[in-house]
């Protein structure tokens, strides 16, 4: 009986949190546009011109090194057996 009551109370608490806190995270649509002109050459679309090429290169090289090491260790282990 206690287990059933505990499950019912926890379900009720979960539903209450779902219905009470989810409207707090909802948004009313798009954010308002920034005041005046923004960007270097006038009214450009918001966003950034951040370069991601260096990060992608580093991530690719690190994953290739990790894969090569795993292959080498497995290959060395299979040769010794």
Secondary structure, DSSP 4 states (H G I P E B T S, - for coil): -HHHHHHHHHHHHHHHHHHHHGGGG---SSPPPPSS--SSSSSPPSS-----HHHHHHHHHHHHHHHHHHHHHHHHHHHH-
